[in-house]
């Protein structure tokens, strides 16, 4: 029986790929056309068709021309609504895809662009990640749909299958097509909750001492040789002598050198989690850091670009 079911699924994939949710992955952009859009009557449409059949039989049985004309008009409207439902999806383009950043265990925000080359499309529906989005697509422009995907593990996360469908205008027919983009989003590793700081080499004796800078540290008595621009004239007017602004700034923090081989007694996933935490802490504290991995080295730097390079390398570790 299992073999028979597999043959049925294989036949459906080969003959009716757009009808099933098992269609193969396909590259973006995806253009919806008549060969991949299917349409069936809804429960309301079936009930309305039965009502029209009863009206047709009654009007013919009693030779009621007015009822017969009304039945034909309603039937023509029903057939027209089927065409309109099909035209809502026909010609839609599923194009640009963008994703934010997230760590394993968090949700990642994904943006999907859906456009139409001609005429406005009303009441388009998209089912993705157990949610339904209803939107309109202006003619000649695109609409951006944003949704959140749950994550569990670091690395590449494939996009789920999506269904775009519509029941517009009367809800009598439902047109749909399955989408299975071959795109994936990157999930950063989950940092460890607690742990030691990276090893910091001993600096010179002057490290951490205030150095000349631009921040006001204190006021002091004037000493011969102090620059005139540092004299606090307003405060000196209320004092018996001249006061000088002492401008200082703290020395820069020690750079962190994060090394894969510098951690002992940890498995690979624990090392990745610890390095991810150190990278986060270095970025938040404004430090510069370097990262050495078994298959790569990122020299000392700071900033968002350096952060994303390091986290990407950690996320893609085998």
C-alpha positions as CSV (number, residue, x, y, z in Angstrom):
1,X,0.0,0.0,0.0
2,X,2.9,2.3,0.8
3,X,4.4,1.7,-2.6
4,X,1.1,2.5,-4.3
5,X,0.9,5.8,-2.4
6,X,4.4,6.7,-3.4
7,X,3.5,6.0,-7.1
8,X,0.4,8.3,-6.7
9,X,2.6,11.1,-5.3
10,X,5.2,10.7,-8.0
11,X,2.5,10.9,-10.6
12,X,1.1,14.0,-9.1
13,X,4.5,15.6,-8.9
14,X,5.1,14.8,-12.5
15,X,1.7,15.7,-13.9
16,X,0.3,18.3,-11.5
17,X,3.3,19.9,-9.7
18,X,1.4,23.1,-9.0
19,X,-1.5,21.3,-7.5
20,X,0.5,19.7,-4.7
21,X,2.5,21.1,-1.8
22,X,5.4,18.8,-2.7
23,X,6.6,20.7,-5.8
24,X,10.4,20.9,-6.2
25,X,12.3,24.0,-5.2
26,X,12.6,26.7,-7.8
27,X,14.7,29.9,-8.1
28,X,13.4,33.4,-7.6
29,X,11.8,35.3,-9.2
30,X,8.7,33.1,-9.7
31,X,6.1,34.1,-12.3
32,X,2.6,32.7,-11.8
33,X,1.0,31.7,-15.1
34,X,-1.9,29.6,-16.3
35,X,-0.1,26.3,-16.2
36,X,0.6,26.5,-12.5
37,X,-2.7,28.1,-11.2
38,X,-5.5,25.8,-10.2
39,X,-9.0,26.7,-9.3
40,X,-11.9,24.9,-7.5
41,X,-15.3,25.9,-6.1
42,X,-15.5,26.7,-2.4
43,X,-18.2,25.3,-0.2
44,X,-20.2,28.5,-0.7
45,X,-19.7,28.1,-4.4
46,X,-21.0,24.5,-4.4
47,X,-24.0,25.5,-2.4
48,X,-24.7,28.4,-4.7
49,X,-24.5,26.1,-7.7
50,X,-27.0,23.7,-6.1
51,X,-29.3,26.7,-5.6
52,X,-29.0,27.7,-9.2
53,X,-29.8,24.2,-10.3
54,X,-33.0,24.2,-8.2
55,X,-33.9,27.6,-9.6
56,X,-33.3,26.3,-13.2
57,X,-35.5,23.2,-12.7
58,X,-38.3,25.3,-11.1
59,X,-38.3,28.0,-13.7
60,X,-38.4,25.4,-16.5
61,X,-41.1,23.3,-14.8
62,X,-43.4,26.3,-14.3
63,X,-42.4,28.1,-17.5
64,X,-41.4,31.2,-15.6
65,X,-39.3,33.3,-18.0
66,X,-38.4,35.9,-15.4
67,X,-37.0,33.2,-13.0
68,X,-35.2,31.6,-16.0
69,X,-33.5,35.0,-16.9
70,X,-32.5,35.6,-13.3
71,X,-31.0,32.1,-13.1
72,X,-29.0,32.6,-16.3
73,X,-27.8,36.0,-15.1
74,X,-26.6,34.6,-11.8
75,X,-25.0,31.7,-13.6
76,X,-23.1,34.1,-15.9
77,X,-22.0,36.1,-12.9
78,X,-20.7,32.9,-11.3
79,X,-18.7,32.0,-14.4
80,X,-17.3,35.5,-14.6
81,X,-16.2,35.4,-10.9
82,X,-14.2,32.2,-11.7
83,X,-12.3,34.1,-14.4
84,X,-11.7,37.1,-12.1
85,X,-10.3,34.8,-9.4
86,X,-7.9,33.3,-11.9
87,X,-6.8,36.7,-13.2
88,X,-6.0,37.9,-9.6
89,X,-3.1,35.4,-9.5
90,X,-2.2,35.2,-13.2
91,X,0.9,37.4,-13.9
92,X,2.0,37.8,-10.2
93,X,5.8,37.8,-9.7
94,X,7.3,36.7,-6.4
95,X,10.7,38.4,-6.5
96,X,13.0,40.0,-3.9
97,X,13.7,38.3,-0.7
98,X,15.5,39.9,2.3
99,X,16.1,38.6,5.8
100,X,17.2,40.2,9.1
101,X,19.6,38.6,11.6
102,X,18.7,36.3,14.5
103,X,20.4,33.8,16.7
104,X,19.3,30.2,17.0
105,X,16.2,30.0,19.1
106,X,14.9,33.5,18.1
107,X,12.6,34.4,15.2
108,X,14.0,35.9,12.1
109,X,12.2,38.5,10.1
110,X,11.8,37.8,6.3
111,X,10.6,40.2,3.7
112,X,9.1,39.0,0.4
113,X,8.2,41.3,-2.6
114,X,5.2,40.4,-4.7
115,X,4.6,42.5,-7.8
116,X,2.2,42.8,-10.7
117,X,3.0,44.2,-14.1
118,X,-0.5,45.2,-15.0
119,X,-3.7,46.2,-13.2
120,X,-4.4,46.1,-9.5
121,X,-4.8,42.8,-7.7
122,X,-7.2,42.7,-4.8
123,X,-7.5,40.4,-1.8
124,X,-4.4,38.3,-2.5
125,X,-3.7,35.8,0.3
126,X,-0.4,34.2,1.2
127,X,-0.1,31.3,3.6
128,X,3.3,30.9,5.2
129,X,4.6,29.8,8.6
130,X,1.1,28.9,9.8
131,X,-0.1,32.5,9.1
132,X,-2.3,34.0,6.4
133,X,-1.6,37.5,5.0
134,X,-4.2,39.4,3.0
135,X,-3.0,42.2,0.8
136,X,-3.5,44.1,-2.5
137,X,-0.8,44.5,-5.2
138,X,-0.9,47.8,-7.1
139,X,-0.5,47.5,-10.9
140,X,3.1,48.1,-12.0
141,X,4.4,48.0,-8.4
142,X,5.1,45.5,-5.7
143,X,4.0,44.9,-2.2
144,X,6.3,43.7,0.6
145,X,5.1,41.0,3.0
146,X,7.0,40.5,6.2
147,X,6.7,37.4,8.4
148,X,8.7,35.8,11.2
149,X,10.2,32.3,11.0
150,X,11.1,30.3,14.1
151,X,14.7,29.1,14.3
152,X,16.3,26.2,16.2
153,X,19.8,25.7,14.9
154,X,22.6,27.8,13.5
155,X,23.4,27.9,9.8
156,X,21.2,28.0,6.7
157,X,17.4,27.8,7.2
158,X,15.4,26.9,4.1
159,X,12.3,28.9,3.4
160,X,9.1,26.9,4.0
161,X,6.6,26.2,1.2
162,X,4.1,28.9,0.6
163,X,0.7,29.0,-0.9
164,X,-0.6,32.1,-2.7
165,X,-4.4,32.0,-3.3
166,X,-7.5,34.2,-3.7
167,X,-11.3,33.9,-3.3
168,X,-12.0,37.3,-4.7
169,X,-14.6,38.6,-5.7
170,X,-17.5,36.6,-4.5
171,X,-15.8,33.8,-2.6
172,X,-17.3,31.1,-4.9
173,X,-14.0,29.9,-6.3
174,X,-10.5,29.6,-4.8
175,X,-7.5,29.9,-7.1
176,X,-4.1,28.9,-5.7
177,X,-0.5,28.0,-6.5
178,X,2.2,26.5,-4.4
179,X,5.6,28.3,-4.0
180,X,8.8,26.6,-3.0
181,X,11.7,29.1,-3.3
182,X,15.2,27.6,-3.3
183,X,16.4,30.4,-1.0
184,X,17.7,30.2,2.6
185,X,18.3,32.6,5.4
186,X,21.3,32.6,7.7
187,X,20.9,32.0,11.5
188,X,23.7,33.1,13.8
189,X,24.8,30.7,16.6
190,X,23.2,31.0,20.1
191,X,25.8,32.6,22.5
192,X,26.4,30.9,25.8
193,X,24.6,32.5,28.8
194,X,27.5,32.9,31.2
195,X,31.2,32.2,31.0
196,X,34.7,33.7,31.5
197,X,36.1,36.6,29.6
198,X,38.8,36.1,27.0
199,X,42.4,36.3,28.1
200,X,43.8,39.8,28.1
201,X,47.6,40.2,28.1
202,X,49.1,42.5,30.6
203,X,49.5,46.0,29.2
204,X,52.0,48.7,30.1
205,X,51.8,50.6,33.4
206,X,50.2,53.6,31.8
207,X,47.2,51.6,30.4
208,X,44.0,52.9,31.9
209,X,45.4,56.2,33.1
210,X,43.8,59.4,31.9
211,X,45.4,61.0,28.9
212,X,45.0,64.4,27.3
213,X,41.8,64.6,25.4
214,X,38.6,66.6,24.9
215,X,36.4,65.6,28.0
216,X,36.3,67.8,31.1
217,X,37.8,65.8,34.0
218,X,38.2,68.5,36.7
219,X,39.1,72.1,37.5
220,X,42.4,73.0,38.9
221,X,44.5,76.1,39.8
222,X,46.3,77.8,36.9
223,X,50.0,76.8,36.4
224,X,52.4,78.7,34.3
225,X,52.5,77.3,30.8
226,X,48.8,76.2,30.7
227,X,47.2,77.2,27.4
228,X,44.9,80.1,27.5
229,X,42.0,78.3,25.7
230,X,41.7,75.9,28.7
231,X,41.1,78.7,31.3
232,X,37.6,78.7,32.6
233,X,37.0,82.5,32.5
234,X,33.5,82.6,33.9
235,X,34.3,80.4,36.9
236,X,37.6,82.3,37.5
237,X,35.6,85.5,37.8
238,X,34.0,84.2,40.9
239,X,37.2,82.8,42.3
240,X,40.3,84.5,43.8
241,X,42.6,83.0,41.1
242,X,42.5,81.5,37.6
243,X,40.9,78.1,37.1
244,X,42.0,75.7,34.3
245,X,39.8,73.0,32.7
246,X,41.7,69.7,32.9
247,X,40.8,67.8,29.8
248,X,41.4,64.1,29.8
249,X,40.2,60.9,28.2
250,X,40.7,57.3,29.3
251,X,43.1,55.1,27.4
252,X,41.6,52.8,24.9
253,X,40.6,49.3,26.0
254,X,42.7,46.3,25.3
255,X,42.0,44.5,22.0
256,X,40.5,41.1,22.3
257,X,42.2,38.2,20.4
258,X,39.7,35.5,20.1
259,X,41.2,32.1,19.3
260,X,39.5,28.8,18.6
261,X,42.5,26.9,19.9
262,X,42.8,29.0,23.0
263,X,39.8,27.1,24.6
264,X,40.5,23.7,26.0
265,X,38.1,21.1,27.3
266,X,35.2,22.2,25.2
267,X,33.4,20.6,22.2
268,X,32.9,22.4,18.9
269,X,29.4,23.7,19.7
270,X,30.5,25.0,23.1
271,X,33.4,26.8,21.5
272,X,31.2,28.4,18.9
273,X,28.7,29.5,21.6
274,X,31.5,31.0,23.7
275,X,33.1,32.8,20.7
276,X,29.7,34.1,19.7
277,X,29.3,35.6,23.3
278,X,32.7,37.2,23.2
279,X,32.0,38.7,19.8
280,X,28.7,40.2,21.1
281,X,30.4,41.6,24.2
282,X,33.3,43.1,22.2
283,X,30.8,44.8,19.9
284,X,28.7,46.1,22.7
285,X,31.7,47.5,24.7
286,X,33.2,49.2,21.7
287,X,36.4,47.0,21.7
288,X,38.4,45.9,18.7
289,X,38.8,42.2,18.3
290,X,40.2,39.5,16.0
291,X,39.0,36.0,15.5
292,X,41.0,32.9,14.6
293,X,39.3,29.8,13.5
294,X,40.7,26.5,12.2
295,X,39.9,27.5,8.6
296,X,40.2,31.3,8.7
297,X,41.4,34.4,10.4
298,X,39.7,37.8,10.8
299,X,42.2,40.6,11.7
300,X,41.7,43.1,14.4
301,X,38.8,45.5,13.6
302,X,35.4,46.6,14.8
303,X,32.1,47.7,13.5
304,X,29.0,46.0,12.0
305,X,30.7,44.6,8.9
306,X,33.4,43.0,11.0
307,X,30.8,41.6,13.4
308,X,28.7,40.1,10.6
309,X,31.7,38.5,9.0
310,X,32.7,36.8,12.3
311,X,29.2,35.7,13.1
312,X,28.7,34.3,9.6
313,X,31.9,32.3,9.9
314,X,30.8,30.9,13.2
315,X,27.3,30.1,11.9
316,X,28.7,28.1,9.0
317,X,31.2,26.1,11.0
318,X,30.7,22.4,10.2
